[in-house]
Amino acid sequence: MKKMLKLALVAAAAAAAALGAHAQDYPAKDKVVTLVVPFTAGGPTDRVARDLAEALRKPLGANVVVDNTAGAGSTIGAARVARATPDGYTLLLNHIGMSTMPALYRKLPFSVPNDFEYLGLVNDVPMTLIARPNIPANNMKELMGWITQNKGKINLGNAGLGAASHLCGLLFQNAVKVEMTTVPYKGTAPAITDLIGGQIDLLCDQTTNTTSQIEAKKVKAFAVTTSKRLTTPALKDLPTLAESGLKNFEVTIWHGLYAPKGTPAAVVTKINDALKVALKDPDFIKKQEGLGAVVVTDKRIEPAEHKKFVQAEIDKWGAIIKAAGTYAD
Ligand code: ASP
């Protein structure tokens, strides 16, 4: 027994030494960094990830490749990263779902507070309430009337339980006191395609996905979910949901960067340093602003503050979700 314990300790020390050695050379010249996006390609999280991958390449000194592992409201992709080797070569970009999934799922195969290293927050993104282009309503008042007349027949898309669109849809149904049939997708890229095609009626999605479709008039936009109107040209005329009569309706999505728990501290620092440079990249900032997103400049860029912020969001949304009584098994 003693011998086995000794062997285990030696193996653990060797693994730690190997990781430590890698930490100094990180990132190795012949290795790519995989940035896991837990939703489908072409959607809002994917768009942020692809822009970020580009902005990280130079300061990190490595090729950053986006890999979509979609499904179950981002929990499948998050589980993949939680289980990955903690060497800095597999990272996760995820949104507010990190803070809603602990309350939405009775059992998660990982712990959000304990199974990740927090690398820093990336941006804040408003959401928009949008509808199929042929919906017979042109403003929030008319939409509310249409919702009342069509109770029991309304389809609301989302990207699965734990997605931002799910959270926003949940808050919206509670606010209008009308239950809708939710149609889950693996991301809001396919959901918006179905919305444009008229297969679903409503969707609440990030401006990073909806701005170009609103501009092209492929969908009808009704309101923004932030407490203030936006300044982005294509979105500046949209009222807030609160000013449309849905009091206290406010949700802003954020994206953060994560590594598996146990990633060496030196690697975490290298990635965080690169992230800080990426978030000051004028190209990245311009792209994000054009899509209604605001790049983080406050203390949430620091790993410890990012973790504190996510815990506060877990507490905030957990209470709201529990009160709404929505769970997955
Ligand atoms: N916007 C999606 C959501 O509802 C996710 C995505 O496809 O990026 O969370």
Residues whose N, C-alpha, C, O or C-beta is under 5 A from the ligand:
A	BS01	LIG	F39 T40 G43 P44 T45 D46 A159 A163 A164 S165 H166 G187 T188 A189 Q206
